[in-house]
């Protein structure tokens, strides 16, 4: 059973930065697409950014140019660097691992990010 553990969330002022980390319990980055989702109160969970095992990245329009997803296979960790944060980025952020070929998906427990002055 794979476990995903997020860290790095918290409270930040508008315009500030945070870096989220997602540590995987197994060596899954070689085989899984990793992603970050956000879920704001009263809203559905939405994709923020994803990175494949060949380092192809994809971003939601709302975060392009501000957020960067990356991975370190030696540490089995995926990162989300968030810059120029806005109040509308406030949400619980979830780490996700997905392999469509074997129909396998894992989720982290989620971590709160609050952007407020």
C-alpha positions as CSV (number, residue, x, y, z in Angstrom):
1,X,0.0,0.0,0.0
2,X,1.4,3.3,-1.1
3,X,1.2,6.3,1.3
4,X,1.5,9.9,0.2
5,X,2.3,12.5,2.9
6,X,2.0,16.2,2.2
7,X,3.8,18.9,4.1
8,X,4.7,22.6,3.7
9,X,1.3,24.2,4.0
10,X,0.2,27.0,6.2
11,X,-0.7,30.7,6.3
12,X,0.9,33.2,3.9
13,X,0.2,36.7,2.9
14,X,-0.9,37.6,-0.7
15,X,2.1,37.8,-3.0
16,X,4.0,35.3,-0.8
17,X,5.4,31.8,-1.6
18,X,5.1,28.3,-0.2
19,X,6.5,25.0,-1.3
20,X,4.4,21.9,-0.8
21,X,6.1,18.5,-0.6
22,X,4.6,15.0,-1.1
23,X,6.6,12.1,0.1
24,X,5.7,8.7,-1.3
25,X,6.3,5.6,0.7
26,X,7.4,3.5,-2.3
27,X,9.4,4.1,-5.4
28,X,6.4,5.0,-7.5
29,X,7.5,8.1,-9.3
30,X,9.1,6.0,-12.0
31,X,5.7,4.5,-12.8
32,X,3.0,7.0,-11.8
33,X,1.9,10.4,-12.9
34,X,2.0,12.7,-9.8
35,X,-0.4,15.6,-9.4
36,X,-1.6,18.2,-7.0
37,X,-5.3,19.0,-6.6
38,X,-7.0,21.8,-4.7
39,X,-10.3,21.9,-3.0
40,X,-11.8,25.1,-1.7
41,X,-14.7,25.2,0.7
42,X,-17.9,24.3,-1.1
43,X,-16.1,23.5,-4.3
44,X,-15.1,20.4,-6.2
45,X,-11.6,19.1,-6.1
46,X,-9.7,20.5,-9.1
47,X,-6.4,19.6,-10.8
48,X,-3.7,22.2,-10.2
49,X,-0.6,20.6,-11.8
50,X,0.7,17.2,-12.9
51,X,4.0,15.6,-13.9
52,X,4.4,12.3,-15.7
53,X,7.2,9.8,-15.2
54,X,8.9,11.4,-18.2
55,X,8.7,14.9,-16.7
56,X,5.9,16.2,-18.9
57,X,4.0,18.8,-16.9
58,X,0.6,20.3,-17.1
59,X,-1.0,23.2,-15.2
60,X,-4.4,24.7,-14.6
61,X,-4.8,28.1,-16.4
62,X,-5.3,29.8,-13.0
63,X,-1.7,28.9,-11.8
64,X,0.3,29.0,-15.0
65,X,3.4,31.2,-14.5
66,X,3.0,31.1,-10.7
67,X,3.2,27.5,-9.7
68,X,5.8,24.9,-10.6
69,X,5.6,21.1,-10.1
70,X,8.7,19.1,-9.9
71,X,9.9,15.7,-8.6
72,X,13.0,14.1,-7.1
73,X,13.0,10.4,-7.8
74,X,16.0,9.9,-5.4
75,X,13.8,11.1,-2.6
76,X,10.4,9.8,-3.9
77,X,9.1,13.3,-3.4
78,X,7.0,15.6,-5.5
79,X,7.0,19.4,-5.0
80,X,4.7,22.3,-5.8
81,X,6.4,25.6,-5.7
82,X,3.7,28.3,-5.3
83,X,4.7,31.9,-5.9
84,X,2.6,35.1,-6.1
85,X,-0.1,33.5,-4.1
86,X,-3.6,35.0,-4.2
87,X,-6.5,34.7,-1.7
88,X,-8.3,32.5,-4.2
89,X,-5.5,29.9,-3.9
90,X,-6.8,29.2,-0.4
91,X,-7.7,25.5,-0.3
92,X,-6.8,22.1,0.9
93,X,-4.2,20.7,-1.4
94,X,-4.0,17.0,-2.1
95,X,-1.2,14.9,-3.6
96,X,-2.3,12.3,-6.1
97,X,-0.5,9.4,-7.8
98,X,-2.1,7.7,-10.8
99,X,-1.3,4.9,-13.1
100,X,-4.1,4.5,-15.7
101,X,-2.6,1.3,-17.2
102,X,-3.1,-0.6,-14.0
103,X,-6.0,1.6,-12.8
104,X,-4.3,2.5,-9.6
105,X,-4.7,5.8,-7.7
106,X,-3.6,7.0,-4.4
107,X,-4.4,10.2,-2.5
108,X,-2.6,12.0,0.4
109,X,-4.5,13.2,3.4
110,X,-4.5,16.9,2.2
111,X,-2.9,20.0,3.6
112,X,-4.3,23.4,4.2
113,X,-3.0,26.5,2.4
114,X,-4.4,29.8,3.4
115,X,-3.6,33.1,1.7
116,X,-4.7,36.0,3.7
117,X,-3.5,39.3,5.1
